[in-house]
Amino acid sequence: RLLRLLKLLHLGDLVLRLEERFAVNLKGLQMISTVVLMLAFCHVLACVFYSVSIWSAPFSPKTWVATYDEGFLDDDETPVFDSYMIAFLWAIGLVCGQNSNVNAENMSEHTLAIVVYLLAALFFAYIIAVVTDQLSAYVNDPTNKAMDELTTFIKFHKVPKDIEGRLKTYYASFLSTRSMTDEAKILGNLTP
């Protein structure tokens, strides 16, 4: 367990060095990973929507592929990728709460759409919760506020890059060894 903790400490140093080197906040990767998760979810939905349309075509000739854009997607010369992109548009529209001009046309597609609407509502709520939690944690962390103030100071005064890195390293170390609460105020409010 101790070795794992040591590895985590080195990972924090690596992230700090990358942040200094490229002047970015890598905590934003959490937001990017949420967007990638959403795109992967939409990809799966698009593939399932297209598959259900192809599967149900022998039973019901009226499918979204056959009716979209007056049958353009049902034409043999139309690449399958075009159908995928339209299905992906449908999926993103559902997940993001928007409406698209792609509609379920038969009972199989309607049934899938109902299930997808429910999953999309849950996924959309999850995304809102994750983003809100990440922003709240970032904004309410006094260390982040102090580091943001330092970054603003560095940019305003055009501090050279080599000094900027040393300042950020020192300040991060300083903040990690210091209490971020006003201890004198807390002790002053205690009864004798």
Rosetta blueprint (number, residue, H / E / L):
1 R L
2 L H
3 L H
4 R H
5 L H
6 L H
7 K H
8 L H
9 L H
10 H H
11 L H
12 G H
13 D H
14 L H
15 V H
16 L H
17 R H
18 L H
19 E H
20 E H
21 R H
22 F H
23 A L
24 V L
25 N L
26 L H
27 K H
28 G H
29 L H
30 Q H
31 M H
32 I H
33 S H
34 T H
35 V H
36 V H
37 L H
38 M H
39 L H
40 A H
41 F H
42 C H
43 H H
44 V H
45 L H
46 A H
47 C H
48 V H
49 F H
50 Y H
51 S H
52 V H
53 S H
54 I H
55 W H
56 S H
57 A L
58 P L
59 F L
60 S L
61 P L
62 K L
63 T L
64 W H
65 V H
66 A H
67 T H
68 Y H
69 D H
70 E H
71 G H
72 F H
73 L H
74 D H
75 D L
76 D L
77 E L
78 T L
79 P L
80 V H
81 F H
82 D H
83 S H
84 Y H
85 M H
86 I H
87 A H
88 F H
89 L H
90 W H
91 A H
92 I H
93 G H
94 L H
95 V H
96 C L
97 G L
98 Q L
99 N L
100 S L
101 N L
102 V L
103 N L
104 A L
105 E L
106 N L
107 M H
108 S H
109 E H
110 H H
111 T H
112 L H
113 A H
114 I H
115 V H
116 V H
117 Y H
118 L H
119 L H
120 A H
121 A H
122 L H
123 F H
124 F H
125 A H
126 Y H
127 I H
128 I H
129 A H
130 V H
131 V H
132 T H
133 D H
134 Q H
135 L H
136 S H
137 A H
138 Y H
139 V H
140 N H
141 D L
142 P H
143 T H
144 N H
145 K H
146 A H
147 M H
148 D H
149 E H
150 L H
151 T H
152 T H
153 F H
154 I H
155 K H
156 F H
157 H L
158 K L
159 V L
160 P L
161 K H
162 D H
163 I H
164 E H
165 G H
166 R H
167 L H
168 K H
169 T H
170 Y H
171 Y H
172 A H
173 S H
174 F H
175 L H
176 S H
177 T L
178 R L
179 S L
180 M L
181 T L
182 D L
183 E H
184 A H
185 K H
186 I H
187 L H
188 G H
189 N H
190 L L
191 T L
192 P L
